[in-house]
């Protein structure tokens, strides 16, 4: 499904739209060495190969993971002969150029300088840090953006309709909602979206001559890993569930009983300690931040004392957690933020709060307009920090229990102040 013309490329209009500098250079044959910096699946390899096709140049690709200076010299020699005999230029596409060390990058310099090769390096890493300055000064840097949800849907629709290169021969039936779910899971990566789509279609059994892809099928195709559980260890999970729920319900007697029962059953005391630490963050949280400190201290005490003396520290922590004020506000806030990270496209960090240690990054607008809080009255500024689509999102909602009641008061006062001082659009 790789595009075969510039017009078939989806996204990157800022570089390839009519009259844009890169499209004009490609179509006029005025090729120059460049670094394509963008996230995975944004079209770097496709763009490099199309440059060669449109400009009638020879295209040679190799990966920085598998190649070294010896291979560079060989390609340069062949490029020199090609230019002398046929008058044709060579585009040398180096995938993951950031993986080359300084000496390997320096090997390109004289050949880029002479024009023996047109170097097109692709990287997912910031070239200001990963490409040496001598090579960077001889290349234009083009920033590719992650593809939008609409871009990915369009690419997948093409694949579903294409019988020769795509999936049409499998008679897929994929709804718009299903395509948008895949797009969210792919997170701006066209390659990932097509892989998920292909696997989801293949995993779906035909019914009535069609393969109706479901949400469950898509999530099955998209999963990164499968969690394995010990089916014979049911009692293990029953006991930890009983401990956790007794703690959550503030029952110190039952909590101590289930904790002791686990230890007497041969459970690893450090596993119990880990569960107590987890509980301190998940169910007590900022209602009593000392709970996390105490549980970590109990773990250290057991490490230091061993059994049976160290088990008393675990008992002490268990009783403290049972009687502590409870709040899962931090846990809920984390899960909501995590859901946004997983389900929504990864928007770029707003320019004004990006780090800008290099000239290139400053030229791209990094750090422009940033307000330094310590220079403001009461160290308060009303600038935005979330991506555009998440503006106004509130993950943390403190309870009125324990210390969190005070934290809630501070947070409410700050949010009110920021709303009053927010710049009017």
C-alpha positions as CSV (number, residue, x, y, z in Angstrom):
1,X,0.0,0.0,0.0
2,X,3.0,2.3,-0.2
3,X,2.1,5.4,-2.3
4,X,3.3,5.4,-5.9
5,X,3.1,9.2,-6.5
6,X,3.3,12.4,-4.5
7,X,-0.4,12.9,-4.9
8,X,-1.1,9.6,-3.2
9,X,0.8,10.6,0.0
10,X,-1.6,11.3,2.9
11,X,-0.6,14.0,5.3
12,X,2.5,16.2,5.4
13,X,0.8,19.0,3.5
14,X,3.1,21.5,5.1
15,X,5.9,19.9,3.1
16,X,4.2,18.4,0.0
17,X,1.3,20.6,-0.6
18,X,1.1,22.6,-3.9
19,X,3.9,25.2,-4.0
20,X,5.6,23.9,-0.8
21,X,9.4,23.9,-0.8
22,X,10.0,20.2,-0.7
23,X,7.4,19.3,-3.4
24,X,8.8,22.0,-5.6
25,X,12.4,20.8,-5.2
26,X,11.4,17.2,-5.9
27,X,9.3,18.0,-9.0
28,X,12.0,20.3,-10.4
29,X,14.7,17.7,-9.9
30,X,16.6,20.1,-7.6
31,X,17.5,17.5,-5.1
32,X,19.5,18.3,-1.9
33,X,20.6,16.3,1.1
34,X,18.2,16.3,3.9
35,X,17.2,14.8,7.3
36,X,13.6,13.6,7.6
37,X,12.7,13.8,11.2
38,X,9.4,12.3,12.3
39,X,7.6,9.7,14.3
40,X,7.4,6.0,13.2
41,X,5.0,5.4,10.3
42,X,4.8,9.1,9.2
43,X,6.1,8.3,5.7
44,X,9.9,8.9,5.8
45,X,10.9,5.9,3.7
46,X,8.0,6.4,1.3
47,X,8.9,10.1,0.7
48,X,12.6,9.2,0.0
49,X,11.7,6.5,-2.5
50,X,9.3,8.8,-4.3
51,X,11.9,11.5,-4.5
52,X,14.0,9.2,-6.6
53,X,11.1,8.1,-8.8
54,X,9.9,11.6,-9.5
55,X,13.3,13.0,-10.1
56,X,14.6,10.0,-12.1
57,X,17.4,9.3,-9.6
58,X,18.9,6.0,-8.5
59,X,17.6,4.9,-5.1
60,X,19.8,3.0,-2.6
61,X,18.5,2.3,0.8
62,X,20.3,0.7,3.8
63,X,19.9,0.7,7.5
64,X,22.3,2.2,10.0
65,X,21.6,-0.9,12.2
66,X,23.2,-3.2,9.6
67,X,25.7,-1.1,7.7
68,X,29.0,0.6,8.4
69,X,31.8,2.7,6.7
70,X,32.7,-0.2,4.4
71,X,29.2,-0.2,2.9
72,X,29.1,3.6,2.7
73,X,32.3,3.5,0.5
74,X,30.9,0.9,-1.7
75,X,27.7,2.8,-2.3
76,X,29.6,6.0,-2.9
77,X,31.8,4.3,-5.5
78,X,28.8,2.9,-7.4
79,X,27.1,6.4,-7.2
80,X,30.2,8.0,-8.8
81,X,30.2,5.5,-11.7
82,X,26.5,6.0,-12.2
83,X,26.9,9.7,-12.4
84,X,29.9,9.5,-14.8
85,X,28.3,6.9,-17.1
86,X,24.6,7.8,-17.1
87,X,24.6,11.3,-15.7
88,X,22.1,10.0,-13.0
89,X,22.3,11.1,-9.4
90,X,22.0,8.6,-6.5
91,X,19.7,9.1,-3.5
92,X,21.3,7.3,-0.5
93,X,18.5,6.7,2.0
94,X,19.8,5.9,5.5
95,X,17.2,4.7,7.8
96,X,17.7,5.4,11.5
97,X,20.7,7.6,10.8
98,X,20.9,8.5,14.5
99,X,22.3,5.0,15.1
100,X,25.5,5.8,13.2
101,X,28.3,7.0,15.4
102,X,30.3,10.2,14.8
103,X,33.0,8.5,12.6
104,X,30.4,6.8,10.5
105,X,28.5,10.1,10.0
106,X,31.7,11.9,9.1
107,X,32.2,9.4,6.3
108,X,29.3,11.0,4.4
109,X,30.7,14.5,4.6
110,X,33.0,14.7,1.5
111,X,30.5,12.9,-0.7
112,X,27.6,15.1,0.3
113,X,29.9,18.2,-0.2
114,X,30.9,17.1,-3.7
115,X,27.3,16.1,-4.6
116,X,28.3,12.5,-5.4
117,X,25.3,11.4,-3.4
118,X,22.1,13.0,-2.2
119,X,21.9,11.9,1.4
120,X,18.4,11.4,2.8
121,X,18.6,10.4,6.5
122,X,15.6,9.3,8.4
123,X,15.3,9.6,12.2
124,X,12.8,9.4,14.9
125,X,15.2,11.2,17.2
126,X,15.9,14.9,17.5
127,X,18.7,15.5,14.9
128,X,20.1,18.4,17.0
129,X,21.3,15.7,19.4
130,X,21.8,12.7,17.3
131,X,23.4,14.0,14.0
132,X,26.7,15.7,14.3
133,X,26.8,19.4,13.5
134,X,29.1,19.1,10.4
135,X,26.7,16.8,8.7
136,X,23.6,18.7,9.9
137,X,25.0,21.9,8.4
138,X,25.1,20.3,5.0
139,X,21.5,19.0,5.2
140,X,18.1,20.6,5.3
141,X,15.9,19.3,8.2
142,X,12.3,18.6,7.4
143,X,10.0,17.8,10.3
144,X,7.3,15.2,9.5
145,X,4.2,15.2,11.6
146,X,2.4,12.2,13.1
147,X,-0.6,11.3,10.8
148,X,-4.0,12.4,12.1
149,X,-6.9,10.1,12.8
150,X,-8.5,11.2,9.5
151,X,-5.3,10.5,7.7
152,X,-5.1,7.0,9.0
153,X,-8.8,6.3,8.2
154,X,-8.2,7.4,4.6
155,X,-5.1,5.2,4.3
156,X,-7.1,2.2,5.7
157,X,-10.0,2.8,3.4
158,X,-7.7,2.6,0.4
159,X,-6.4,-0.7,1.7
160,X,-9.9,-2.1,2.1
161,X,-10.8,-1.0,-1.5
162,X,-7.6,-2.2,-3.2
163,X,-7.8,-5.8,-4.5
164,X,-4.3,-6.0,-5.9
165,X,-2.2,-4.5,-3.1
166,X,-4.7,-4.3,-0.2
167,X,-7.4,-6.4,1.5
168,X,-10.4,-6.2,-0.9
169,X,-10.0,-9.8,-2.0
170,X,-10.7,-10.9,1.6
171,X,-14.2,-9.2,1.5
172,X,-13.7,-7.2,4.7
173,X,-16.6,-5.4,6.4
174,X,-15.1,-2.7,8.6
175,X,-17.2,0.2,10.0
176,X,-16.1,3.8,10.3
177,X,-16.2,3.4,14.1
178,X,-13.9,0.4,13.8
179,X,-11.5,2.3,11.5
180,X,-11.3,5.2,14.0
181,X,-10.6,2.8,16.8
182,X,-7.7,1.4,14.9
183,X,-6.5,4.9,14.1
184,X,-6.5,5.8,17.8
185,X,-4.7,2.6,18.7
186,X,-2.1,3.2,15.9
187,X,-1.2,6.6,17.4
188,X,-0.3,8.4,14.2
189,X,1.6,5.4,12.7
190,X,0.3,4.3,9.2
191,X,2.4,1.1,9.3
192,X,0.9,0.1,12.6
193,X,-2.7,1.0,11.5
194,X,-2.3,-1.2,8.4
195,X,-0.8,-4.0,10.4
196,X,-3.7,-4.0,12.9
197,X,-6.3,-3.7,10.1
198,X,-4.8,-6.6,8.2
199,X,-4.5,-8.9,11.2
200,X,-8.0,-8.0,12.4
201,X,-9.4,-8.9,9.0
202,X,-7.5,-12.1,8.9
203,X,-8.6,-13.2,12.4
204,X,-12.3,-12.6,11.5
205,X,-14.0,-15.7,10.2
206,X,-16.2,-15.1,7.1
207,X,-19.9,-15.1,7.6
208,X,-22.3,-14.8,4.6
209,X,-19.3,-14.1,2.3
210,X,-18.1,-11.1,4.4
211,X,-15.6,-10.6,7.3
212,X,-17.3,-8.3,9.8
213,X,-14.5,-7.0,12.0
214,X,-15.6,-6.3,15.6
215,X,-14.1,-4.1,18.3
216,X,-13.0,-7.2,20.2
217,X,-11.2,-8.4,17.1
218,X,-9.4,-5.1,16.6
219,X,-8.2,-5.1,20.2
220,X,-7.1,-8.7,19.9
221,X,-5.1,-7.7,16.8
222,X,-3.6,-4.6,18.5
223,X,-2.5,-6.1,21.8
224,X,1.2,-5.7,22.5
225,X,1.5,-8.6,24.8
226,X,-0.5,-11.4,26.4
227,X,-0.6,-11.6,30.2
228,X,-0.2,-15.2,31.4
229,X,-1.6,-16.3,34.8
230,X,-1.0,-19.4,36.9
231,X,-4.4,-21.0,36.8
232,X,-3.5,-23.3,39.7
233,X,-2.7,-20.3,42.0
234,X,-6.3,-19.2,42.6
235,X,-6.0,-19.2,46.3
236,X,-3.0,-16.9,46.0
237,X,-5.2,-14.3,44.3
238,X,-8.1,-14.9,46.6
239,X,-5.9,-14.1,49.6
240,X,-4.4,-11.0,48.2
241,X,-7.9,-9.8,47.2
242,X,-9.2,-10.4,50.7
243,X,-6.3,-8.4,52.2
244,X,-6.7,-5.5,49.7
245,X,-10.5,-5.2,50.3
246,X,-10.1,-5.5,54.1
247,X,-7.6,-2.6,54.0
248,X,-9.9,-0.6,51.7
249,X,-12.8,-1.0,54.1
250,X,-10.6,0.1,57.0
251,X,-10.9,-3.2,58.9
252,X,-7.6,-3.6,60.8
253,X,-8.5,-7.0,62.3
254,X,-9.4,-8.7,59.0
255,X,-6.4,-7.0,57.3
256,X,-4.0,-8.3,59.8
257,X,-5.5,-11.8,59.6
258,X,-5.3,-12.1,55.8
259,X,-1.8,-10.6,55.8
260,X,-0.7,-13.2,58.4
261,X,-2.5,-16.0,56.6
262,X,-0.5,-15.1,53.4
263,X,2.8,-15.2,55.2
264,X,2.0,-18.5,56.9
265,X,0.9,-20.0,53.6
266,X,4.5,-19.5,52.4
267,X,3.9,-16.3,50.4
268,X,7.1,-14.3,49.7
269,X,7.1,-11.5,52.4
270,X,8.5,-9.1,49.8
271,X,5.5,-9.7,47.6
272,X,3.2,-8.8,50.5
273,X,5.4,-5.6,51.0
274,X,5.0,-4.7,47.3
275,X,1.2,-5.0,47.6
276,X,1.2,-2.8,50.7
277,X,3.2,-0.1,48.8
278,X,0.8,-0.3,45.9
279,X,-2.2,0.1,48.3
280,X,-0.6,3.1,49.9
281,X,-0.7,4.9,46.5
282,X,-3.9,3.4,45.1
283,X,-6.2,3.6,48.1
284,X,-4.7,6.0,50.5
285,X,-2.9,8.4,48.2
286,X,-2.6,12.0,49.2
287,X,-5.2,11.7,52.0
288,X,-2.1,10.5,54.0
289,X,1.1,10.7,52.0
290,X,3.0,9.2,55.0
291,X,1.4,5.8,54.2
292,X,3.7,5.4,51.2
293,X,6.8,6.4,53.3
294,X,5.8,3.9,56.0
295,X,5.2,1.0,53.6
296,X,8.5,1.6,51.9
297,X,10.2,1.7,55.4
298,X,8.5,-1.6,56.2
299,X,9.9,-3.2,53.1
300,X,13.4,-2.0,54.0
301,X,13.0,-3.2,57.6
302,X,12.1,-6.7,56.3
303,X,15.1,-6.6,54.0
304,X,17.3,-5.7,56.9
305,X,15.8,-8.1,59.6
306,X,14.5,-11.0,57.6
307,X,12.0,-13.5,59.1
308,X,10.6,-13.7,61.6
309,X,11.5,-10.3,63.0
310,X,10.9,-8.4,59.8
311,X,7.3,-9.6,59.6
312,X,6.4,-7.3,62.5
313,X,7.2,-4.3,60.3
314,X,4.8,-5.6,57.7
315,X,2.1,-6.0,60.4
316,X,2.7,-2.4,61.5
317,X,2.3,-1.1,58.0
318,X,-0.8,-3.2,57.4
319,X,-2.5,-1.7,60.5
320,X,-1.5,1.8,59.6
321,X,-3.0,1.4,56.1
322,X,-6.2,0.0,57.4
323,X,-6.7,3.0,59.7
324,X,-5.5,5.7,57.3
325,X,-8.0,8.1,55.6
326,X,-8.8,6.7,52.2
327,X,-8.6,8.3,48.8
328,X,-8.3,6.8,45.3
329,X,-8.2,10.3,43.6
330,X,-4.6,9.8,42.5
331,X,-5.4,6.4,41.1
332,X,-8.4,7.6,39.3
333,X,-6.5,10.6,37.9
334,X,-3.7,8.4,36.7
335,X,-6.1,6.0,34.9
336,X,-7.9,8.9,33.2
337,X,-4.6,10.4,32.0
338,X,-3.4,7.0,30.9
339,X,-6.7,6.4,28.9
340,X,-6.2,9.7,27.1
341,X,-2.6,8.8,26.3
342,X,-3.6,5.4,24.9
343,X,-6.9,6.3,23.1
344,X,-6.0,9.7,21.7
345,X,-3.4,10.7,19.1
346,X,-0.1,11.8,20.7
347,X,-0.2,15.5,20.1
348,X,3.1,17.4,20.1
349,X,4.2,19.3,23.2
350,X,3.1,22.9,22.9
351,X,5.9,24.9,21.5
352,X,6.2,27.4,24.4
353,X,7.0,24.7,26.9
354,X,9.5,22.7,24.8
355,X,13.2,22.7,25.6
356,X,15.3,24.7,23.1
357,X,19.0,24.1,23.7
358,X,20.0,24.3,20.0
359,X,19.7,26.9,17.2
360,X,17.6,24.6,15.1
361,X,15.0,24.1,17.8
362,X,14.8,27.8,18.5
363,X,14.3,28.5,14.8
364,X,11.4,26.0,14.9
365,X,9.8,28.0,17.7
366,X,10.7,25.9,20.7
367,X,10.3,27.8,23.9
368,X,8.8,30.9,22.3
369,X,6.5,32.8,24.6
370,X,7.3,30.7,27.7
371,X,6.5,32.5,31.0
372,X,8.9,31.7,33.9
373,X,6.7,31.3,37.0
374,X,9.3,32.6,39.5
375,X,9.3,36.0,37.8
376,X,5.5,36.4,38.3
377,X,3.7,37.5,41.5
378,X,3.1,34.6,43.8
379,X,4.9,32.4,41.2
380,X,1.7,32.0,39.2
381,X,1.3,32.1,35.4
382,X,-1.8,31.4,33.4
383,X,-0.2,29.7,30.4
384,X,-1.5,26.4,29.0
385,X,0.4,23.2,29.4
386,X,-1.8,20.5,27.9
387,X,-2.1,19.8,24.1
388,X,-4.8,21.7,22.3
389,X,-7.4,18.9,22.3
390,X,-7.1,18.4,26.1
391,X,-7.3,22.0,27.2
392,X,-9.4,22.2,30.3
393,X,-9.1,18.6,31.2
394,X,-9.1,17.9,34.9
395,X,-7.8,14.6,36.0
396,X,-7.2,15.1,39.7
397,X,-10.2,15.6,41.9
398,X,-9.1,15.5,45.6
399,X,-11.4,14.1,48.3
400,X,-12.3,15.9,51.5
401,X,-10.5,13.3,53.6
402,X,-7.2,13.7,55.4
403,X,-4.5,16.0,54.0
404,X,-6.2,15.8,50.6
405,X,-8.9,18.2,51.9
406,X,-6.3,20.9,52.1
407,X,-4.8,19.9,48.8
408,X,-8.3,20.2,47.3
409,X,-8.7,23.7,48.7
410,X,-5.4,24.8,47.2
411,X,-6.2,23.2,43.8
412,X,-9.6,24.8,43.6
413,X,-8.2,28.2,44.4
414,X,-5.5,27.8,41.8
415,X,-7.9,26.6,39.1
416,X,-10.2,29.6,39.9
417,X,-7.2,32.0,39.7
418,X,-6.0,30.6,36.4
419,X,-9.5,30.8,34.8
420,X,-9.7,34.5,35.8
421,X,-6.3,35.3,34.3
422,X,-6.5,33.0,31.3
423,X,-5.8,35.1,28.1
424,X,-8.9,35.8,26.1
425,X,-9.0,34.2,22.7
